[in-house]
């Protein structure tokens, strides 16, 4: 069992199911991502740059796609409590897996584009 699996295993079963689904989304959208723990939560990098993080809490799931990942989805995220580069998905509401998928895809492409050589 790796660190991320151990982290997920510390939550109640219902929360584990959500965290496993979010992890699966990230790994499907970014199969080459490096998975680790950072800031006490699962963290993913592509092209040597942070991609996304997520965390479980008592009443919500925290999802962190850095400020740019949130700015690009400002309208869809407007119904959730947010901070700079973070959003809280309440456990008593349906988790927006489609939105999470879109955000991860966006960040994968953003990291990919940031590694391309600049045109002269």
C-alpha positions as CSV (number, residue, x, y, z in Angstrom):
1,X,0.0,0.0,0.0
2,X,1.5,3.4,-1.0
3,X,1.1,6.7,0.9
4,X,-1.9,7.8,-1.1
5,X,-3.7,4.5,-0.6
6,X,-2.9,4.7,3.2
7,X,-4.2,8.3,3.3
8,X,-7.5,7.3,1.6
9,X,-7.8,4.3,3.9
10,X,-8.0,6.6,7.0
11,X,-11.4,7.9,6.0
12,X,-14.9,6.5,6.5
13,X,-15.9,4.1,3.7
14,X,-18.2,6.7,2.0
15,X,-15.4,9.2,1.8
16,X,-12.9,6.6,0.7
17,X,-15.2,5.9,-2.3
18,X,-15.2,9.5,-3.3
19,X,-11.5,9.9,-2.8
20,X,-10.8,6.8,-4.8
21,X,-13.0,8.1,-7.7
22,X,-11.1,11.4,-7.7
23,X,-7.8,9.6,-7.7
24,X,-9.0,7.4,-10.6
25,X,-10.1,10.5,-12.6
26,X,-6.6,12.1,-12.1
27,X,-4.8,8.9,-13.1
28,X,-7.0,8.3,-16.2
29,X,-6.6,11.9,-17.4
30,X,-2.9,12.1,-16.5
31,X,-1.5,8.5,-16.8
32,X,2.1,9.8,-16.6
33,X,1.5,11.9,-13.5
34,X,3.8,11.5,-10.6
35,X,1.7,10.7,-7.5
36,X,3.0,11.7,-4.1
37,X,2.0,13.3,-0.8
38,X,2.5,17.0,-0.3
39,X,1.1,19.4,2.3
40,X,-0.4,16.3,3.9
41,X,-2.6,15.4,0.9
42,X,-2.4,13.4,-2.4
43,X,-0.5,15.5,-5.0
44,X,0.1,15.0,-8.7
45,X,2.7,16.5,-11.0
46,X,3.1,16.4,-14.8
47,X,6.1,17.8,-16.7
48,X,7.7,18.5,-13.3
49,X,5.0,21.0,-12.3
50,X,2.1,20.7,-9.9
51,X,-1.1,19.4,-11.5
52,X,-3.7,19.0,-8.8
53,X,-4.2,18.0,-5.1
54,X,-7.2,16.7,-3.2
55,X,-8.0,16.1,0.4
56,X,-10.7,14.6,2.6
57,X,-12.3,16.5,5.4
58,X,-15.2,15.9,7.9
59,X,-17.8,17.7,5.8
60,X,-16.2,18.2,2.3
61,X,-13.6,17.2,-0.2
62,X,-11.0,19.8,-0.9
63,X,-9.8,20.0,-4.5
64,X,-6.8,22.2,-5.5
65,X,-6.1,22.8,-9.2
66,X,-4.0,25.9,-8.6
67,X,-5.4,29.3,-9.2
68,X,-5.4,29.0,-13.0
69,X,-7.4,25.7,-12.9
70,X,-10.1,27.5,-10.8
71,X,-10.1,30.7,-12.7
72,X,-11.0,28.9,-15.9
73,X,-14.0,27.2,-14.3
74,X,-15.2,30.2,-12.3
75,X,-18.8,29.9,-13.3
76,X,-19.2,26.2,-12.7
77,X,-17.4,26.5,-9.3
78,X,-19.4,29.6,-8.2
79,X,-21.9,27.4,-6.3
80,X,-19.1,26.0,-4.0
81,X,-17.1,27.6,-1.2
82,X,-13.7,28.6,-2.6
83,X,-10.4,30.0,-1.7
84,X,-7.5,31.0,-3.9
85,X,-6.8,27.8,-5.9
86,X,-9.1,25.7,-3.9
87,X,-12.7,24.5,-3.8
88,X,-14.8,22.6,-1.3
89,X,-17.2,19.9,-2.5
90,X,-19.7,19.2,0.3
91,X,-20.1,15.6,1.2
92,X,-23.9,16.0,1.6
93,X,-24.2,17.0,-2.1
94,X,-23.4,15.1,-5.3
95,X,-19.7,15.3,-6.1
96,X,-19.2,16.9,-9.6
97,X,-17.0,14.2,-11.1
98,X,-17.5,15.6,-14.6
99,X,-16.3,19.0,-13.5
100,X,-13.3,17.5,-11.7
101,X,-12.5,15.6,-14.9
102,X,-12.6,18.8,-17.0
103,X,-10.4,20.6,-14.5
104,X,-7.8,17.9,-14.5
105,X,-7.8,17.8,-18.3
106,X,-7.4,21.5,-18.4
107,X,-4.4,21.4,-16.0
108,X,-2.8,18.5,-17.9
109,X,-2.9,20.6,-21.1
110,X,-1.8,23.7,-19.3
111,X,1.3,21.9,-17.9
112,X,2.0,20.4,-21.3
113,X,1.8,23.8,-23.0
114,X,4.1,25.4,-20.4
115,X,6.9,23.0,-21.3
116,X,6.8,23.7,-25.1
117,X,9.6,25.9,-26.4
118,X,8.6,29.5,-26.9
119,X,8.4,30.6,-30.5
120,X,11.3,33.0,-31.5
